[in-house]
């Protein structure tokens, strides 16, 4: 029973008792009866005034409780003129104003934090209390290459490919540098903050690819230039001397002449091979900036196929076309892109056994090229070192081909990746910018 009901019941019982008692005066003294009735009416009025003064703070408290429940901190009360009630109203209004300002401040901070997360060049993955992905900013989404609906509500163990291995094994407070598809290098850091009394974890990703590639290029360009200069100067002088020495062959005895000339020829040939070897490295240093122009990717692919066709037929390798129904026009340096396609096709041919296949697929939306094969695939240990300068799994490889592919595609700003899926199919994917629409021929 509420305090209000108790007060009303008390007032009703008291005044009902007074009415019953005054009824006896009606028979004995009517004047006294009228005076008693007047006093009861005055008592009722006074009781009602006391009731209003008694109930008003209760009403204010009830209204304040409802406002707090509904989180409406804009509700304030006017003073009534009663000191006790006005003191309660003043405290309530001050509390509501402080709550309102606190909520505004929290909303402003939350909005600022949200904007910073969305605009951050670093990738940020926010987890909920149970470790499920709750929020992913645009940078992380672009690197993960997974649609947002497929990310939210998932565990880190559900991420694709190497991301699953690298991020799901990060410990609290740990930072780690790792490679994705042998191309991109990232630093991942896992930490937490306290939200509503419980820890919530998040992962920050920072891409280091560009900085590392710049440092690598600066280092190997300097070394290659120095080596090329010294080797070429020495080879030129040595070959000149060897050719001069060959002129003395007729003066030797006939039984020594053949061995003499053969030794000189071997030395000259070896110097030529060494010069060619250094020239291959020098091409990495002398790679010019791309001269972009509109080109039809399908025509470039047809040219690469005609170049590779004799070797494909000799090894009985099937070349499968899966081209988009319309031409795919892009802005690129035709010569450099053609070299990229040739190197990719050669790598696929070397990986595929006889009677295997190479698949060439293009699509318009989003514009991309996928060259895949059913070769032996890329081992996990090798995948981490793909596109590393001078790294090669071939017996006599120089590690230049993939490095040149990497540099050309990065100079074109064409995202790319090379991976072997669970079925053993190895695919090299190149993503292009918005395809060009060819102008109609008049």
Secondary structure, 3 states (H helix, E strand, C coil): CCHHHHHHHHHHHHHHHHHHHHCCHHHHCHHHHHHHHHHHHHHHHHHHHHHHHHHHHHHHHHHHHHHHHCCCCCCCCCCCCCHHHHHHHHHHHHHHHHHHHHHHHHHHHHHHHHHHHHHCCCEEEEECCCCCEEEECHHHHHHHCCCHHHHCCCCHHHCCHHHHHHHHCCCCCCEEEEEECCCEEEEEEEEEEEECCEEEEEEEEEECHHHHHHHHHHHHHHHHHHHHHHHHHHHHHHHHHHHHHHCCHHHCCHHHHHHHHHHHHHHHHHHHHHHHHHHHHHHHHCCCCCCCEEEEHHHHHHHHHHHHHHHHHHCCCEEEEECCCCCCEEEECHHHHHHHHHHHHHHHHHHCCCCCEEEEEEECCCCEEEEEECCCCCCHHHHCCCCCCCCCCCCCCCCCHHHHHHHHHHHHCCCEEEEECCCCCEEEEEECCCCECCCCCC
